[in-house]
């Protein structure tokens, strides 16, 4: 009897890259352009892991001559990827608020430091998103969500206390940059020949 590979109880890693970055093949590591979310990936995620939500709004018509719905149609749909990372590195915090990091080298009159501006302005940065983990066909294989266009819509609210590590809440919302292309879920089922 085969192992129940379709039962997955493992974290997935998430990566961001500039728009139009090619997604990696299932049996290849992500290219340099793909930046891991969390310095150590899933080892920085909270225990809630990565949640992928397929949302939709459905309209319906119930005719006057009946009490039963006669027609339904999809009015809107979306895809959201949410996770929290316990990672307050300057790079990860800046990524969470769509900011660029400036690194200042130490000098004779100043300490070295890294900083970023929190003011973001009206434009929302767009990225490609890759969420990757084990396949439902075999634990040794890979599955991945390939989201070509997303915005980080979460509202990170770091809480500094001695009770818990500081977390950055991230929520990536997909949008349709290319007509008819929201997200592809791809699961490896065999090795290539």
N, C-alpha and C positions, 0 to 999 in steps of 0.2 A: 504494500500500500504506500502510495506516495505521501510525502509530507504535505500538510495543508498550507502550501505556499501562499495561497490567496488570503490567509489570515496574517496580516502584517502588524507587528507590534515593534516598530523601530522608528527612530527619528529620521527625518529627511533634512538634508542641507539645502540652503537657499543661497543664490548668487544673483548679483545684479551686474549689468554691463550696459554700455551705450546702446541706443536704439540701432537696429540693423546688424547687431553682432550675431554671427552664425552660432547656432546651437551645436553643442558637441554631439558626436555619434554616441550611442549608448555604451560602447565599449572603449571610449576615449575619455581622458580627463578633460575638464573644462580648460579652455585656452586662458592665457594670461589676462585677457580683457575681462573675464568673469571674476568679480570680486566676491569673496565669501562673506556672507552676512554673519557677523560674530567672528572675532579673531580666530577662534578654534571651531567655527562652524556649529554643529549641533551640540558640542560640548559647552557652548555658551548659552544655548537656549534654555528657557525655563522648562519645567516638566510638562507644560501644556503642549509643547511641540509646535508643529506647523499645521495650521488649519486652512484648508482650501474650501471655500464656500462658493457653490454654484447657485446664484440667486436668479429669481425670475418674478415677473409680475404678469399675471394671466387675467385677461378680461373675459367676461362671459355674458351670454345672452339667454335670458329666460323669456320665451314668448308669452304674450298676454293670454293665449289659449291653453297654457300648460303651467304646471308647477315644477317642471323639470328643465334643467339647463339643456339647451339645444345646440349651442355652439360655444367653443372656447378658442381663444387666440392669445399668443404671447405678445404682450405689449412692451416688455423690456426684459433684458437679461444681463447678467454680469458675472464676474469672477473676482473673488477677493482672496488674497493669501495673507494670513495674519500669523505673527509670532512675536515673542518677546525674548530679548537677549540680555543676559547679565554681563554686560560688557560696556564699561565707561571709557574705553580707549578713545582718544580724541578722534581718530579716524572713524570709528563706528558711530560715535555721537554725531559727528558732522554728516555722515551718510544718512542718519535718521532724520536730520532736519534739512537735507538737500543743501549742504554748505561745502565750500572748498576750504581745505586746511592750508594754512600758511605756516611754514616751519622757519624759525629764526635760529640761526647757528649761534652758539655761545661766543662772546667776544670778551675783550679785556674789561669792558664796563657793563656787560649785561649777561644774564644767564640765558642758556638756550631754552627755547619754548616753542610750543605749537598752539595755534589759536584759529578760531573761525568766527565769522559774524553770524548772529542769529537772525538778523533781518533778512527776509527772503524776497520781498516785493511781490508783484502780481503774477509773474510767470511761474508755473509749476514744472519742475524738472521731470523729464520722461526717461524711462529706462526699459531695457529688456530684463526679464526675470526667468531664472531657471531654478526649479525645485527638484531635488534629486535624492533618491534613496533606493531601497531594494525593490525588486520586481515581484509582482504577484505570481509569476511563473516559477521562480527559483530564487532562493535567498542569495545565490552567488551572482545573480544578474541585476541589472539596473533598470529603474523606471524613472521617468522624469516628466514634469510639466514644463512645456515650452511656451512662455507668455511673451510675445514679441513687443508689447507696449503696455507699460504700467506707470502709475504715479504712486508715490508713497503718501498715503492719506491719513496715516496714524498720527496721533498726537502724543509723542513721547513726553512722559512726566516723571523724570527721575525723582525718586524718593530716597533721601539720604538718612539712614537710621542704622542702629545696631541690630535691628530685628531681622532684616533680610537684605540680600544684595540689591544694588541699584539695578533697575530694569529699564530697557528702552522698548516701548511697545511700537511695533511696526505693522502697518496694514497697507498692502499693495493692492491697488484697484486696477484691473485690466481695462483697456479701452480699445476700440476698433480703429487702429491706424490704417490697416489694409482691409478693405471691404471683405467681410466674411471670414475674418481671421481673428479669433479671440484668444484661443489657447489650444495646444495639442497635448494630450497625455499619451506618452509613448512608453511601452513596457517591453523589455527584451525577453524573448521566449527561447532563444537558442544562440549559440556562438556562430560567427560567420565561418564559411568554409573556405 
